[in-house]
Amino acid sequence: MSIASQGKKGWLSVSSKNIVSTKFFSLTRENLAKLKLKAVRKGCWYKVLKQKERMLLNLTISVVQRVRSFLLAKVVSRLVDVLFEALESPIYRLVKTKGQQMAQRICEVAQNWGYEAAKTWSKDVGFMQFLVVNNLGELNR
């Protein structure tokens, strides 16, 4: 099953949980061409997209100046989300997943000890990065 036919929520949805700023990515020829160039350079263009999906993006880049069709925007935005996700660094993925969990646990422990200022720790991205980098050896097991 291709990404284009899956029910994954994209940048058009209000409830998108993708931290990457895809909601500010306009579907224009220039933006899609830059994204394609980054994906080709990183080596994920051929790894994460199937041939038909690559053909759709190439055709969109060559024919459309700005995507106006809702249906085309919906399909292309899903592919853009897949490319953004593939372009993320592994550390950033760990910060989003494991770092947030670790910060939440530490925040709860500190609050149980009576330190009320710890409420903000679970939302502090710098604290999450610190936890992930300091525990990389344990996280890779």
WOSUL-V227569 format. One record per residue. N is the residue number from 1. RES is the residue in three letters. PSI is psi in whole degrees, -180 to 180 (999 if undefined). Layout:
BEGIN
n=N res=RES psi=PSI
n=N res=RES psi=PSI
END
This chain:
BEGIN
n=1 res=MET psi=131
n=2 res=SER psi=160
n=3 res=ILE psi=-35
n=4 res=ALA psi=-26
n=5 res=SER psi=-2
n=6 res=GLN psi=163
n=7 res=GLY psi=29
n=8 res=LYS psi=138
n=9 res=LYS psi=138
n=10 res=GLY psi=-164
n=11 res=TRP psi=-15
n=12 res=LEU psi=-21
n=13 res=SER psi=149
n=14 res=VAL psi=-31
n=15 res=SER psi=22
n=16 res=SER psi=130
n=17 res=LYS psi=12
n=18 res=ASN psi=121
n=19 res=ILE psi=-29
n=20 res=VAL psi=144
n=21 res=SER psi=60
n=22 res=THR psi=-19
n=23 res=LYS psi=-14
n=24 res=PHE psi=10
n=25 res=PHE psi=111
n=26 res=SER psi=143
n=27 res=LEU psi=78
n=28 res=THR psi=166
n=29 res=ARG psi=-45
n=30 res=GLU psi=-46
n=31 res=ASN psi=-42
n=32 res=LEU psi=-38
n=33 res=ALA psi=-40
n=34 res=LYS psi=-41
n=35 res=LEU psi=-41
n=36 res=LYS psi=-43
n=37 res=LEU psi=-44
n=38 res=LYS psi=-43
n=39 res=ALA psi=-39
n=40 res=VAL psi=-43
n=41 res=ARG psi=-36
n=42 res=LYS psi=-14
n=43 res=GLY psi=15
n=44 res=CYS psi=-7
n=45 res=TRP psi=-45
n=46 res=TYR psi=-20
n=47 res=LYS psi=-42
n=48 res=VAL psi=-18
n=49 res=LEU psi=139
n=50 res=LYS psi=169
n=51 res=GLN psi=-43
n=52 res=LYS psi=-35
n=53 res=GLU psi=-41
n=54 res=ARG psi=-41
n=55 res=MET psi=-41
n=56 res=LEU psi=-44
n=57 res=LEU psi=-42
n=58 res=ASN psi=-42
n=59 res=LEU psi=-40
n=60 res=THR psi=-41
n=61 res=ILE psi=-41
n=62 res=SER psi=-25
n=63 res=VAL psi=-41
n=64 res=VAL psi=131
n=65 res=GLN psi=-45
n=66 res=ARG psi=132
n=67 res=VAL psi=122
n=68 res=ARG psi=-24
n=69 res=SER psi=130
n=70 res=PHE psi=-41
n=71 res=LEU psi=-46
n=72 res=LEU psi=-40
n=73 res=ALA psi=-38
n=74 res=LYS psi=-46
n=75 res=VAL psi=-46
n=76 res=VAL psi=-36
n=77 res=SER psi=-34
n=78 res=ARG psi=-41
n=79 res=LEU psi=-38
n=80 res=VAL psi=-42
n=81 res=ASP psi=-42
n=82 res=VAL psi=-43
n=83 res=LEU psi=-42
n=84 res=PHE psi=-42
n=85 res=GLU psi=-39
n=86 res=ALA psi=-27
n=87 res=LEU psi=-11
n=88 res=GLU psi=148
n=89 res=SER psi=153
n=90 res=PRO psi=-34
n=91 res=ILE psi=-42
n=92 res=TYR psi=-39
n=93 res=ARG psi=-42
n=94 res=LEU psi=-38
n=95 res=VAL psi=-42
n=96 res=LYS psi=-36
n=97 res=THR psi=-73
n=98 res=LYS psi=-40
n=99 res=GLY psi=-41
n=100 res=GLN psi=-40
n=101 res=GLN psi=-44
n=102 res=MET psi=-43
n=103 res=ALA psi=-38
n=104 res=GLN psi=-44
n=105 res=ARG psi=-45
n=106 res=ILE psi=-38
n=107 res=CYS psi=-45
n=108 res=GLU psi=-43
n=109 res=VAL psi=-46
n=110 res=ALA psi=-37
n=111 res=GLN psi=-37
n=112 res=ASN psi=-30
n=113 res=TRP psi=-6
n=114 res=GLY psi=7
n=115 res=TYR psi=96
n=116 res=GLU psi=-25
n=117 res=ALA psi=-9
n=118 res=ALA psi=-6
n=119 res=LYS psi=-35
n=120 res=THR psi=-12
n=121 res=TRP psi=-36
n=122 res=SER psi=-16
n=123 res=LYS psi=-1
n=124 res=ASP psi=111
n=125 res=VAL psi=-37
n=126 res=GLY psi=-40
n=127 res=PHE psi=-40
n=128 res=MET psi=-43
n=129 res=GLN psi=-43
n=130 res=PHE psi=-47
n=131 res=LEU psi=-41
n=132 res=VAL psi=-47
n=133 res=VAL psi=-39
n=134 res=ASN psi=-18
n=135 res=ASN psi=24
n=136 res=LEU psi=-40
n=137 res=GLY psi=-40
n=138 res=GLU psi=-34
n=139 res=LEU psi=-27
n=140 res=ASN psi=-1
n=141 res=ARG psi=999
END
